[in-house]
Amino acid sequence: MDQLALLFVLLLGAVISVPVGDRFGLPAPVLMTLLGLVLALLPVVPNVDIPPDLILPALLPPLLYAAVRRTSWRQFTSNKRPIFLLAVALVFVTMAAVAAVASTIVPGLPLAAAFALGALIAPPDPVAATAVAGRLGLPRRLVSILEGEGLFNDVTAIVMYHVAIAAAVSGTFSVGQAALDLLLSAVVAIAVGLALGWAANKLMDILGDPTLQIGLTLLVPYAAYVLAEEAHGSGVLAVLTTALFLAEYAADPDDVLTRLAGHTFWDIVDTLVTGVAFGLIGLELHIAVQTASGRWGEMLGWAGAIVVVVVLVRLAWLLPATWLTKRLHAKRDHDEDIPTSWRETVVMWWSGMRGVASVALALAIPLKMDDGSPFPDRDEIVFIAFGVIMATLVLQGLTLPWLVQRLGVRADTEREKDFEKDLAVRAAKAAKARLKEIEASEELSEELAEQLFRRALDIGLRISPDMAEDERQEAHEKRMVRIKRVRRIQGEMLSAARHEVMAARSEPDADPEIVDRVLRHLDVRSLR
């Protein structure tokens, strides 16, 4: 089996793992990691030959962009306090705790190298958190905080990782310089992200065609990451800034085709890239196996100790941080999503899985110092990092669904229904207001105006039937039965039309381009 065949196996696994995971209640990313582990143990499967410095630029930008599409700037700002406590403060605390323990238990491990280990395993993976937690029916406030933590903690961790590596390689370290590097990295990334977001928004208007616009969205996250990194900024933060800018300013409510096609396209990209990324984690196991080289007992003990530190530090930090956030929330009456019970806090604690970023950073540790000597205890650091990644991702990922079910943590469906109903009422009111404006400028017959008024009401009722009064709701339900029957018949008619057009594609004198154009017209008509 060569590298290309291995990539195909991972892509196929990414597709199959989703229904398998849904069938057995297991997270698809964890299944892909297990698939990678199995493949790594097969002698016919080659070792993955990907330069470590290409793993993050190749996999992280589209995954971050896809994750941001599911959220909004408003959601981040409303959760800024818990996100800061998790994505910035907890990263520093975890890094320091890991460095302290690692430098104590691993003989001869320099403090700078220990801090590099702490930095690379400090951030929970944004993809793992959203992919695993997002499918468990958790309260939206928990998913929002986990998404925010996962998206922003890489910014802090990657910068501190580079600072620690530079200190280990050169033998010099300055707290002031580290703080300045973190600040400059953020400023450069935000500037690059905003500039690229503005430019991409203008270019989308010029392109016009949905296919080209969606193609541009695939290039934009890579451009943001690379440009920011070249300017010594945070590529992660640049991608997040660009994605949030486009989500706020590039969304045209009337561009239905681009929105529908874009959602489908990015769902496909997210599924495939996520599968490859987590399959790669399992495949890279051979690196950890090679580094052990007969020292399994000793190195497994070190890795186990660091796993305990990482897990316990997260719990020890979450308990007071949640309490503090609740106190500030109550005093300021702030519209902020926070865990409301100890059960939700426990779920947040157990959702701290490591993933793609930690693998890439571990493999990117340089082989030599500035003076040409080997990087101190590189093999030990890589083995411990993989131990933490595997333990948190597989153990926590497989047991999180059971824990959520055991604790009874579920989304507040009533609150979601109320919000959906509120949006339905607003949509219907907006439609009726626009109808009144049209009536004032155009002459409409009484029959037509009444018909359009009912359709304006139906816009809201189709979103949330609960918005109607009892009598009106009963009439709406009867009308919907008739509408469904009409749609079923229309669907069968359109199906017959599509089959006839498709058959024409095989005729010798048929132009395939014209056939596809007519077929697209029928497809769009079927979506209405």
Secondary structure, DSSP 8 states (H G I E B T S, - for coil): --HHHHHHHHHHHHHHHHHHHHHHT--HHHHHHHHHHHHHH-TTS------HHHHHHHHHHHHHHHHHTTS-HHHHHHTHHHHHIIIIIHHHHHHHHHHHHHHHHSTT--HHHHHHHHHHHSS--HHHHHHHHTTTT--HHHHHHHHHHHHHHHHHHHHHHHHHHHHHHHS---HHHHHHHHHHHHHHHHHHHHHHHHHHHHHHHHH--HHHHHHHHHHHHHHHHHHHHHTTS-HHHHHHHHHHHHHHHS--TT-HHHHHHHHHHHHHHHHHHHHHHHHHHHHTHHHHHHHHTT-HHHHHHHHHHHHHHHHHHHHHHHHHHHHHHHHHHHHHT-------SHHHHHHHHHT----HHHHHHHHTS-SB-TTS-B-TTHHHHHHHHHHHHHIIIIIIHHHHHHHHHHHT----HHHHHHHHHHHHHHHHHHHHHHHHHHHHHS---HHHHHHHHHHHHHHHHHH-GGGS-HHHHHHHHHHHHHHHHHHHHHHHHHHHHHHHHHHHTTSTT--HHHHHHHHHHHHHHHH-
